[in-house]
Amino acid sequence: MWFDEIMDDCKKALVVANKHKSIFVPIFLKAALVIVIGIYVFTGLFLSIFKHQYDFEYLFTDFSTIVEILPTFIGFGLILYLLILVGFSILDVGSINMFRAALDDTKPGFSHFMEGIKKYLLKVMLGKFIYHLVVLIASPLLLLIYMLYAIIVGTLTGGWGIMFLGALISVYLGTWVTIAVLEGYSPFKAIGKSFMLGTKYFKGLFVILIASTLIAAYSAGMFGILPAVVAGWFIAGVVATYFKLVIIQIYYRNKERI
């Protein structure tokens, strides 16, 4: 039964996470990255507003003002995108390589993190860039579909439909980065394998992804507002790491059949 297999994966992931606690170190690296991005956004917006404080008065009445301000915000946005793309890609490939070592019962360390960066960073960055580009090109249609779905399904289900939609998309497209690192595949082949894995093991992946979302949200706020603000990011990171171990085992168990 597929549910029994999930329970076995969850048990093994718990044992591995308890034995190799170093797999949680990237959570702190992610927090540092978010802080750096936040500082950049705050500083960039502050300097932009300070530089163009008089131009904003005529932003909606003078086209030349828009033309003057636009390059600043385009440059700001491009640097922000590159920072996010490179930073989170580094975390992804390094962390997944550490998870693989832990599941192989090898003590994961900084060398595994760096090995993941050296071998898979460019592939993952390329795949993410192409994916983002496709989404950007198709964004008008996707936005329309999402709005209709949110109004019809989201309203009727009190928002649950939106969460289910996110999980549904992740079932088919959410594992390609993991597969690219585990197998060294190209982004296109990894996306294909991710889609086939979602098709083959839909029930298990859907349950795991919904569970990880709900547990992360509940765990972060279960002790009150202050602990959620102070430690919510860490709790959510621990939950995400645990379920990533589960997903990797699901892939290992089914990769010969996809």
HELIX and SHEET records of a PDB file:
HELIX    1   1 TRP A    2  LYS A   19  1                                  18    
HELIX    2   2 LYS A   21  PHE A   24  5                                   4    
HELIX    3   3 VAL A   25  LYS A   51  1                                  27    
HELIX    4   4 ASP A   55  TYR A   58  5                                   4    
HELIX    5   5 PHE A   63  LEU A  103  1                                  41    
HELIX    6   6 PHE A  110  ILE A  137  1                                  28    
HELIX    7   7 SER A  139  TYR A  149  1                                  11    
HELIX    8   8 ALA A  150  GLY A  154  3                                   5    
HELIX    9   9 THR A  155  LEU A  156  1                                   2    
HELIX   10  10 TRP A  160  LEU A  173  1                                  14    
HELIX   11  11 TRP A  176  GLU A  183  1                                   8    
HELIX   12  12 PRO A  187  LYS A  200  1                                  14    
HELIX   13  13 PHE A  202  GLY A  221  1                                  20    
HELIX   14  14 ILE A  225  ASN A  254  1                                  30    
HELIX   15  15 LYS A  255  ARG A  257  5                                   3    
END                                                                             
